[in-house]
């Protein structure tokens, strides 16, 4: 019995011929449609679309599909289906009643390499979740979700649709390599990382936020902008602010970071707490020299040797010399000028908030601006920022916190995602102040931990942040239930 209708983006007649040669003899496939925006009349096996992910396109697919499942190719890629791969996907879909099934695959570039994906979970609400290039969708679930999808969504149609499907059915990954894909986007992870904050993509972001917000409302995790008030002057501190610098083996950049902190001009006392996580490259010697010449530097080498970035932050935050506000400075970054710290603390005082997030300029190692330049995260709005934060992968820098609350929340002992955890956790209860002018230079260089990651490391990072979102969604659902 033929149970699958295939929908494939068409970029040329050769691509169409390539897929027809593969799928025409597959017994499960009843019909193959090619999706194109090329100027031509719709033919029997082609559908003219405006955008692959628009609600209008989804409606056209729903009108065409007569089988129990539809196969959708989601990326510009040449796909080589593995032996009985569609049968395998179909079996999992039928046995589980899943709404969407996807699988790991082999990536073809200059060579062929495994490309594992990660499991979908409650917190997989970011709009860039990677399903690979091939997904199998239950047609009933698809058509039901299409009816719920707002017709004017041009960019976020598919995003809205898969969120809607996830509300009623499972989305399952098959941890098997069922096909090979030759993709066209070959940029490194560090180059793709900031696509979503490119100003040219602002219209996309607005639609994605709208779809994400609607989803959170439907699953009971939407937050109204009702924040707890924070009395910032309630407790006494020796200094008003502490610049916190966790560091390990950054001999090439740590001097710049410390010097930028020392140059800060403020109308309040501050100190610099440096947590040297047992460096072995000469960083320790540099820092000891700085500390010997500057009384406002608190230099710490932790006794523990199992600390990551979050653990180093905890060492600083719980130190008796930590100030009222704890302000981030990464060991390979610098403040934009001598006014950055003053601007951060003034934002706390003005907005009476528990956390402040700034904006930064992306630079190379020599501090020359590189694309996309300013990262201001203007997708954050005072009313909906806490909800939209669950859709995106980062909130900005530098970050600063009201120390008593930071001590209460505590920071996970990890070296990735600890800042994101704090942002979504603080925003559940407290107002977050934003600075949209640049106050920070963020270096991108080969020493960065995320400059060029393996797929395995990318997956671990994404899986962790999705898990943080899962924890946070559950917490917000609980909060809304016990109001």
C-alpha positions in Angstrom: 0.0 0.0 0.0 1.4 3.4 -1.0 1.4 5.6 2.1 3.7 8.5 1.4 3.5 11.7 -0.6 6.9 13.4 -1.1 7.4 17.2 -1.3 10.9 18.3 -2.5 12.3 21.8 -3.0 13.4 22.1 -6.6 16.3 24.3 -7.6 16.8 22.9 -11.1 15.5 20.3 -13.4 18.6 18.2 -12.6 17.5 18.1 -9.0 14.1 16.9 -10.0 15.5 14.2 -12.1 17.8 13.2 -9.3 15.0 12.6 -6.9 12.6 11.0 -9.4 15.3 8.4 -10.2 15.4 7.5 -6.5 11.8 7.6 -5.5 9.9 6.5 -8.6 10.6 2.8 -7.8 9.9 3.0 -4.0 6.7 1.1 -3.4 5.6 3.3 -0.4 5.7 6.6 -2.4 2.5 7.4 -4.2 3.3 10.8 -5.5 6.3 13.2 -5.8 5.8 17.0 -5.9 8.5 19.5 -6.5 8.2 22.9 -4.8 9.5 25.8 -6.8 9.4 29.6 -6.9 10.6 29.6 -10.5 8.4 31.4 -13.0 6.4 28.6 -14.7 3.0 27.2 -14.8 2.1 24.6 -12.2 2.4 21.2 -13.7 1.1 17.9 -12.5 4.1 17.2 -10.3 5.1 20.8 -9.4 3.8 23.3 -6.9 4.7 27.0 -7.2 5.3 28.4 -3.8 6.3 31.8 -2.3 8.6 30.4 0.5 9.2 26.9 1.6 8.2 27.6 5.2 5.2 29.9 4.7 1.7 29.1 5.8 0.6 29.4 2.2 3.0 26.7 1.2 1.8 24.4 4.0 -1.8 24.9 2.9 -0.9 23.9 -0.7 0.8 20.7 0.7 -2.3 19.9 2.8 -4.5 20.3 -0.3 -2.3 17.9 -2.3 -1.6 15.1 0.2 -4.0 12.1 0.0 -1.8 9.6 1.7 -1.3 8.8 5.4 2.1 10.5 5.6 4.0 13.1 3.8 7.8 13.2 3.3 9.3 16.7 3.3 12.8 17.7 2.3 13.5 20.8 4.4 16.9 22.0 3.2 18.6 22.7 -0.2 20.4 19.4 -0.4 20.8 16.3 -2.5 19.5 13.3 -0.6 20.6 9.7 -1.1 18.1 7.5 0.8 19.5 4.5 2.5 18.3 0.9 1.9 14.7 0.6 3.3 15.1 4.0 5.1 11.6 5.1 4.3 10.2 1.8 5.4 12.0 2.3 8.7 10.7 5.8 9.2 7.2 4.7 8.4 7.3 1.8 10.8 8.4 4.0 13.7 5.7 6.6 12.8 3.0 4.0 12.7 4.0 2.0 15.8 4.3 5.2 17.9 1.6 7.4 16.4 4.2 10.1 16.3 3.4 13.4 14.5 6.9 13.8 13.1 9.8 11.4 12.6 13.3 12.3 11.7 16.7 10.5 11.8 20.4 10.9 11.9 22.2 11.0 8.5 25.6 11.1 6.8 26.8 14.5 5.7 28.6 14.7 2.4 31.2 17.5 1.9 34.7 16.9 0.8 34.2 13.5 2.5 31.3 11.6 4.1 30.9 11.9 7.8 28.2 10.9 10.4 25.9 13.7 11.3 23.9 12.7 14.5 21.0 14.8 15.6 19.5 15.2 19.1 16.2 14.1 20.6 13.2 16.5 20.6 11.9 17.4 24.0 9.5 19.8 25.7 12.2 22.5 25.7 13.0 22.1 22.0 11.2 25.4 21.2 14.0 27.3 19.6 13.2 28.0 16.0 16.5 26.6 14.7 16.1 23.1 16.0 17.8 20.8 13.5 15.7 18.0 12.1 18.1 17.3 9.3 16.9 17.4 5.7 14.3 14.7 5.8 11.2 14.5 7.9 8.1 12.2 7.8 4.9 13.8 9.0 1.6 12.2 9.9 -0.9 13.7 7.4 -3.8 14.0 9.9 -1.6 15.8 12.4 -0.2 17.9 9.6 -3.6 19.0 8.3 -4.9 19.7 11.8 -1.9 21.9 12.5 -2.2 23.7 9.2 -5.8 24.7 10.1 -4.4 26.3 13.3 -1.5 28.1 11.5 -2.1 31.7 10.8 -2.4 32.3 7.1 -0.2 35.4 6.9 2.9 33.7 8.3 5.6 34.0 5.6 8.7 32.8 7.5 7.3 31.0 10.6 4.7 28.8 9.0 6.6 25.5 9.5 7.9 26.6 12.9 4.3 27.3 14.1 3.1 24.0 12.5 5.7 21.8 14.3 5.1 23.5 17.6 1.4 22.8 17.1 2.0 19.2 16.3 4.2 18.8 19.4 1.3 19.9 21.6 -0.6 16.7 20.8 1.8 14.2 19.4 5.4 13.0 19.9 8.2 14.2 17.7 10.6 11.3 17.5 14.2 10.9 16.3 15.5 7.6 15.0 19.1 7.3 16.1 20.1 5.6 12.9 21.8 7.0 9.8 19.0 6.6 7.3 20.2 8.8 4.4 23.1 10.9 3.1 22.8 14.6 2.4 25.0 17.0 0.4 24.1 20.4 1.9 24.9 23.8 0.5 25.5 25.7 3.7 29.1 24.7 4.6 30.0 27.6 7.0 31.6 26.7 10.3 29.4 26.7 13.5 30.9 30.0 14.6 30.0 31.7 11.3 26.4 30.5 11.5 25.9 31.4 15.1 24.7 35.0 14.7 22.4 34.6 11.7 19.4 35.2 13.8 20.5 38.6 15.0 21.4 39.9 11.6 19.3 43.1 11.1 18.3 41.8 7.7 16.5 39.0 9.4 14.3 41.2 11.7 11.1 40.4 9.9 11.8 36.7 10.4 12.4 37.3 14.1 9.1 39.1 14.6 7.2 36.2 13.1 9.1 33.6 15.0 8.5 35.4 18.3 4.8 35.5 17.5 4.6 31.8 16.9 6.7 30.9 20.0 4.5 33.2 22.2 1.3 31.5 21.0 2.8 28.1 21.7 3.8 29.0 25.2 0.2 30.3 25.8 -1.3 27.0 24.6 1.0 24.9 26.8 0.5 27.1 29.9 4.0 28.4 30.1 3.4 32.0 29.0 4.5 34.7 31.5 2.7 38.0 32.0 5.0 40.9 32.6 4.4 41.0 36.3 7.8 41.2 38.0 8.8 41.1 41.7 10.2 44.3 43.0 13.8 44.3 44.1 15.1 46.4 46.9 18.7 47.0 45.7 19.8 48.9 48.8 18.5 46.4 51.4 21.9 44.8 52.1 25.3 46.3 52.8 28.4 45.6 50.7 32.0 46.8 50.9 31.9 47.8 47.3 29.1 48.6 44.9 30.3 46.3 42.0 32.6 43.4 41.3 33.9 42.7 37.9 34.2 38.9 37.7 36.7 37.3 35.4 37.0 33.5 35.4 40.0 32.4 33.5 42.0 29.3 32.4 44.9 29.4 30.0 44.3 32.8 28.4 47.8 34.2 28.4 47.2 35.8 25.0 44.2 37.8 26.1 43.9 38.1 29.9 46.1 41.2 30.2 43.7 43.1 27.8 40.7 42.0 29.9 42.2 43.0 33.2 43.4 46.3 31.9 40.0 47.2 30.5 38.5 46.5 34.0 41.1 48.6 35.7 40.5 51.6 33.4 36.8 51.8 34.4 35.8 55.3 35.7 32.9 55.2 38.2 31.3 57.3 40.9 31.3 54.2 43.2 33.9 51.8 44.6 34.4 48.5 42.7 36.8 45.7 42.7 37.9 43.0 40.3 37.6 39.3 41.3 39.7 37.0 39.1 39.3 33.3 39.5 42.3 31.5 38.0 41.2 27.9 37.4 44.7 26.4 37.6 46.2 27.9 34.5 49.4 26.3 33.1 50.3 28.6 30.2 51.7 31.6 32.0 48.3 33.2 32.8 49.0 32.7 36.6 52.2 34.6 36.5 50.6 37.5 34.7 47.7 37.7 37.1 49.9 37.6 40.2 51.8 40.6 38.8 48.6 42.5 38.3 47.3 41.6 41.8 50.6 42.7 43.4 50.3 46.2 41.9 46.5 46.8 42.3 44.8 46.6 45.7 41.3 46.4 44.1 42.1 43.0 42.4 41.0 40.0 44.4 43.0 37.1 43.0 41.7 33.6 43.7 43.0 30.1 42.8 40.3 27.7 43.9 41.1 24.7 46.0 38.8 22.6 43.9 40.0 21.3 40.6 36.6 20.2 39.2 35.3 23.7 38.5 34.1 24.9 35.1 33.1 28.5 34.3 29.9 28.4 36.4 31.8 27.0 39.3 34.4 29.7 39.1 31.6 32.3 39.1 30.2 30.7 42.3 33.7 31.1 43.9 33.6 34.8 43.1 30.0 35.5 44.0 30.3 33.8 47.4 33.6 35.5 48.2 33.4 38.0 51.1 34.7 40.8 48.9 32.0 40.4 46.2 30.1 43.6 45.6 26.4 44.4 45.4 26.4 43.8 41.7 28.4 41.0 39.9 29.4 42.1 36.4 30.7 39.8 33.7 34.0 40.1 31.9 35.2 37.1 29.9 39.0 36.5 29.9 39.3 37.1 26.1 36.9 40.1 25.9 37.2 43.7 26.9 34.9 46.6 27.9 34.3 49.0 25.1 35.6 52.0 27.0 36.1 53.3 30.5 32.3 54.1 31.0 30.9 50.5 30.6 30.7 49.6 34.3 29.1 52.9 35.2 26.5 52.4 32.5 25.7 49.0 33.8 25.2 50.1 37.4 23.2 53.1 36.4 20.8 50.8 34.6 20.3 48.8 37.8 19.5 52.0 39.7 17.2 53.4 37.0 15.2 50.3 36.3 15.3 48.6 39.7 16.0 45.3 38.0 17.7 42.1 39.2 19.8 41.5 36.1 21.2 43.7 33.3 22.3 42.6 29.9 24.3 44.8 27.6 25.1 44.8 23.9 28.5 44.1 22.3 30.5 44.4 19.1 31.9 41.3 17.5 35.6 41.7 16.7 38.6 39.7 15.5 41.5 39.1 17.8 42.9 42.6 17.1 39.6 44.1 18.1 38.6 45.1 14.5 34.9 44.9 14.0 33.7 41.8 12.0 30.2 40.9 10.6 27.6 41.1 11.8 29.1 43.8 14.1 26.7 45.0 16.8 24.9 42.3 18.6 22.1 44.1 20.5 19.4 41.4 20.8 16.6 43.9 20.1 14.3 40.9 19.9 14.0 41.4 23.7 11.1 43.6 24.7 10.2 44.6 28.2 6.8 42.8 28.1 7.6 39.7 26.1 11.3 39.3 26.6 11.0 36.5 29.2 8.9 34.5 26.7 10.9 35.1 23.6 14.0 34.2 25.6 13.0 30.5 25.3 13.1 30.7 21.5 16.6 32.0 21.1 20.0 30.7 22.0 21.5 33.7 23.8 20.5 37.0 25.5 23.6 39.2 25.0 26.6 40.5 26.9 27.9 41.6 29.3 25.6 40.2 31.9 25.4 41.6 35.4 23.4 40.5 38.5 22.2 41.6 41.8 24.5 39.5 44.0 22.0 38.4 46.8 19.7 36.9 44.2 22.5 35.4 42.2 23.7 33.7 45.4 20.2 32.4 46.0 19.8 31.0 42.5 23.4 29.6 42.2 25.1 28.9 38.9 25.4 25.5 37.3 29.0 24.2 37.2 29.3 24.1 33.4 31.2 26.0 30.8 28.4 26.4 28.3 24.9 27.6 28.9 25.3 28.9 32.5 24.6 32.5 31.3 21.5 31.4 29.4 20.3 29.5 32.5 20.6 32.7 34.6 18.8 34.8 32.0 15.7 32.6 31.7 15.7 31.8 35.4 15.9 35.5 36.5 13.3 36.5 33.9 10.7 34.1 35.4 10.4 36.3 38.4 12.4 39.5 37.9 12.8 42.4 35.5 15.8 42.3 33.3 17.3 45.7 32.3 18.7 46.0 28.8 21.4 48.3 27.3 21.1 48.5 23.5 24.2 50.6 23.0 27.5 48.7 22.7 29.5 48.5 25.9 31.6 45.4 25.3 33.9 44.0 22.6 33.6 40.2 22.1 36.5 38.6 20.4 36.0 35.8 17.8 39.3 33.9 17.4 40.6 30.4 17.2 40.9 30.3 21.0 37.1 30.6 21.5 35.3 27.6 22.8 32.7 27.8 20.1 34.7 29.0 17.1 34.6 25.8 15.1 32.8 23.0 16.9 32.4 19.4 15.9 28.8 18.2 15.4 29.1 16.1 18.5 29.9 19.2 20.6 27.2 21.3 18.9 24.7 18.5 19.8 25.8 18.5 23.4 25.5 22.2 23.7 22.1 22.3 22.0 20.8 19.3 24.0 21.9 21.1 27.3 20.1 24.3 26.4 17.0 22.5 25.3 17.1 20.7 28.7 17.4 24.1 30.4 14.3 25.2 28.5 12.5 22.0 29.5 13.2 22.7 33.2 12.2 26.3 32.7 8.9 25.5 30.9 8.0 23.1 33.6 8.7 25.7 36.3 6.6 28.3 34.4 3.7 25.8 34.0 3.9 25.1 37.7 4.0 28.9 38.5 0.9 29.5 36.3 -0.9 26.6 37.9 -0.5 27.7 41.5 -1.3 31.4 41.0 
